[in-house]
Each structure stands twice: as C-alpha cells, then as structure tokens.
Amino acid sequence: MVESVHPPEIAFPSIGFSITHWVLLFFLFAYIASRFLLRPEIRLISPTAPKWQRFAQSFLNLMLCFVVLALVLWGIEVLTTSVADYRAIR
C-alpha cells in the first residue's frame, strides 16, 4: 500500500500577517498601475490650482487605480472560476 505524500501546509503566524500581506500587495499593484497605466494623470483640477488640490487630484487618481485593479482581479477570478467549473463538468 502506497501512502500519498502531501507537501506540508504553510501556516502564517496570524490573521494580521495575511491582512498585511494582501493590503501591501494591493498597494503594490495600484502603484504599478498608477505609474504605467494612468500617466499622464486624469486631469480633474487645473494645473495652476493650489498644491493641496493637486494632491487631492493625485489621491483621486490613485483611488481610481484601486478600483480598476479590484475590477481586474474580480474579472480574473470570475474567468478562472468559470474555467474550473467547465472542466469539472467535463
């Protein structure tokens, strides 16, 4: 009789580690998206506006990146789940 060998499960120290991991991952993807996908920034405020308004514009553009990233990740999840369900039926 042959016993199946499973790789050991990786256990993280706490739920706080997992939350920190995902939050930092989300910030990384948003940063990459803001650097490469949304340059130049979407102009919501005139370039001659006060500095705090330009910071607000940058913040809104970053939030837009978060939303776009979340939608892309959701779309990938839906696509992969659909493929997995299709293959399970076959």
SERO-4910 file (N, C-alpha, C, O; in steps of 0.05 Angstrom, whole numbers):
BEGIN
 pado doro    nc1    nc2    nc3   cac1   cac2   cac3    cc1    cc2    cc3    oc1    oc2    oc3
  Met    A     17    -23      0      0      0      0     18     25      0     37     27     16
  Val    A     12     44    -18     28     68    -21     13     91     -8    -10     96    -14
  Glu    A     27    105     10     14    128     23     19    153      5     41    156     -6
  Ser    A     -1    169      3      2    194    -13     19    214      4     15    217     28
  Val    A     36    227    -11     53    247      2     43    274     -5     43    282    -29
  His    A     35    290     15     26    317     10     47    336     20     60    332     41
  Pro    A     51    358      5     70    378     16     60    390     41     35    393     45
  Pro    A     77    398     59     68    410     84     54    436     79     61    452     61
  Glu    A     33    441     94     18    466     91     34    489    103     48    486    124
  Ile    A     33    512     90     47    535    101     27    550    119      6    558    110
  Ala    A     34    553    144     17    567    163     29    594    169     52    596    177
  Phe    A     13    615    166     23    642    172     19    646    202      2    634    215
  Pro    A     36    664    214     35    668    242      8    677    253      0    669    275
  Ser    A     -6    695    238    -31    704    248    -48    716    226    -38    718    203
  Ile    A    -73    722    231    -90    735    212    -80    762    204    -84    771    182
  Gly    A    -67    775    223    -56    802    218    -35    801    195    -33    820    179
  Phe    A    -19    779    194      1    776    173    -13    774    146     -4    787    127
  Ser    A    -34    758    144    -49    755    119    -61    781    110    -60    789     86
  Ile    A    -73    796    128    -85    822    121    -63    841    112    -67    855     92
  Thr    A    -41    842    126    -19    860    118     -8    852     91     -3    869     74
  His    A     -6    826     86      4    816     60    -14    825     37     -4    836     17
  Trp    A    -40    822     40    -59    829     19    -61    859     15    -63    869     -8
  Val    A    -60    875     37    -60    904     35    -36    914     20    -38    931      2
  Leu    A    -12    904     27     12    912     14     13    904    -15     22    919    -33
  Leu    A      2    880    -21      0    871    -49    -18    889    -65    -12    896    -88
  Phe    A    -40    897    -53    -59    915    -66    -46    942    -72    -49    953    -94
  Phe    A    -31    953    -52    -17    978    -56      4    976    -78      8    994    -94
  Leu    A     18    953    -79     38    949   -100     26    949   -127     36    963   -145
  Phe    A      4    935   -131     -9    935   -157    -20    962   -164    -19    971   -187
  Ala    A    -31    976   -145    -42   1003   -150    -19   1022   -158    -22   1039   -175
  Tyr    A      4   1019   -145     27   1036   -151     36   1030   -180     41   1049   -195
  Ile    A     38   1005   -187     47    998   -214     27   1008   -234     35   1019   -255
  Ala    A      1   1005   -229    -19   1015   -247    -18   1045   -250    -20   1055   -272
  Ser    A    -13   1059   -228    -12   1088   -229     12   1098   -244     12   1118   -258
  Arg    A     34   1083   -242     59   1091   -256     58   1086   -286     67   1102   -302
  Phe    A     47   1063   -294     49   1055   -321     23   1057   -337     24   1059   -362
  Leu    A      0   1056   -324    -25   1056   -339    -39   1083   -339    -54   1089   -358
  Leu    A    -35   1100   -319    -50   1125   -317    -32   1149   -319    -37   1169   -305
  Arg    A    -11   1148   -335      5   1171   -339      1   1181   -367      3   1165   -385
  Pro    A     -6   1206   -372     -9   1227   -352    -35   1223   -336    -53   1208   -344
  Glu    A    -35   1236   -313    -58   1233   -295    -83   1244   -308    -82   1262   -326
  Ile    A   -106   1234   -300   -131   1245   -310   -135   1272   -296   -135   1274   -272
  Arg    A   -137   1293   -312   -139   1320   -302   -167   1326   -291   -186   1327   -307
  Leu    A   -169   1329   -266   -194   1337   -253   -193   1366   -244   -213   1379   -241
  Ile    A   -168   1376   -240   -164   1402   -229   -143   1416   -247   -125   1403   -258
  Ser    A   -145   1442   -250   -127   1456   -268    -98   1455   -257    -94   1453   -233
  Pro    A    -79   1456   -275    -50   1454   -266    -42   1478   -249    -22   1477   -235
  Thr    A    -56   1500   -250    -49   1524   -235    -63   1524   -207    -61   1544   -193
  Ala    A    -76   1503   -200    -91   1501   -175    -71   1500   -152    -47   1494   -156
  Pro    A    -80   1506   -128    -62   1504   -104    -52   1476   -100    -63   1456   -111
  Lys    A    -30   1474    -85    -17   1449    -82    -35   1428    -69    -33   1404    -77
  Trp    A    -51   1435    -50    -69   1416    -36    -89   1404    -56    -97   1381    -53
  Gln    A    -98   1420    -75   -117   1409    -95   -103   1390   -114   -115   1370   -123
  Arg    A    -78   1395   -121    -63   1376   -137    -58   1350   -123    -59   1329   -135
  Phe    A    -53   1352    -96    -50   1327    -80    -77   1312    -80    -77   1287    -82
  Ala    A    -99   1327    -78   -125   1314    -78   -130   1300   -105   -141   1278   -106
  Gln    A   -121   1313   -127   -124   1300   -153   -107   1275   -155   -117   1254   -165
  Ser    A    -83   1275   -145    -66   1251   -145    -79   1229   -128    -78   1206   -136
  Phe    A    -90   1236   -105   -104   1217    -88   -128   1205   -103   -132   1180   -102
  Leu    A   -144   1221   -117   -167   1211   -132   -158   1192   -155   -170   1172   -160
  Asn    A   -136   1199   -168   -125   1182   -189   -116   1155   -177   -119   1134   -190
  Leu    A   -103   1156   -154    -95   1131   -141   -119   1114   -133   -119   1090   -136
  Met    A   -140   1127   -123   -165   1112   -117   -177   1100   -142   -188   1078   -141
  Leu    A   -175   1114   -164   -185   1103   -190   -169   1078   -197   -180   1058   -207
  Cys    A   -142   1079   -192   -126   1055   -197   -134   1032   -179   -136   1009   -189
  Phe    A   -141   1037   -154   -151   1016   -136   -176   1004   -147   -179    979   -147
  Val    A   -194   1020   -156   -220   1010   -167   -215    993   -192   -226    971   -195
  Val    A   -199   1003   -210   -193    988   -234   -179    962   -228   -186    941   -239
  Leu    A   -160    962   -209   -146    938   -201   -166    918   -189   -165    894   -196
  Ala    A   -184    927   -172   -203    909   -160   -221    897   -181   -228    873   -179
  Leu    A   -230    913   -201   -246    902   -222   -231    881   -239   -243    861   -247
  Val    A   -206    887   -245   -190    867   -260   -187    841   -244   -190    820   -255
  Leu    A   -180    843   -218   -177    819   -202   -203    804   -200   -204    780   -201
  Trp    A   -226    818   -198   -252    805   -197   -257    791   -223   -267    769   -224
  Gly    A   -251    804   -246   -255    792   -272   -238    767   -276   -248    747   -287
  Ile    A   -213    768   -266   -196    744   -268   -207    721   -251   -207    698   -259
  Glu    A   -217    728   -227   -229    708   -210   -254    695   -224   -257    671   -223
  Val    A   -271    711   -235   -295    701   -249   -287    683   -272   -298    661   -276
  Leu    A   -267    692   -287   -258    676   -310   -246    649   -302   -253    628   -313
  Thr    A   -228    650   -282   -216    625   -273   -236    606   -260   -234    581   -263
  Thr    A   -255    617   -245   -276    600   -233   -293    587   -255   -301    564   -253
  Ser    A   -300    603   -275   -316    592   -297   -301    569   -312   -313    549   -318
  Val    A   -275    573   -317   -260    552   -330   -258    527   -312   -261    505   -322
  Ala    A   -254    531   -286   -252    508   -268   -279    493   -267   -280    469   -266
  Asp    A   -301    508   -266   -328    495   -266   -332    480   -292   -344    458   -291
  Tyr    A   -324    492   -314   -328    479   -340   -312    453   -341   -322    433   -351
  Arg    A   -288    454   -331   -271    430   -332   -282    408   -312   -278    385   -318
  Ala    A   -294    417   -290   -305    398   -271   -329    383   -283   -334    360   -277
  Ile    A   -344    397   -300   -367    384   -313   -358    363   -333   -371    342   -336
  Arg    A   -337    369   -348   -327    351   -369   -316    326   -358   -307    309   -373
***
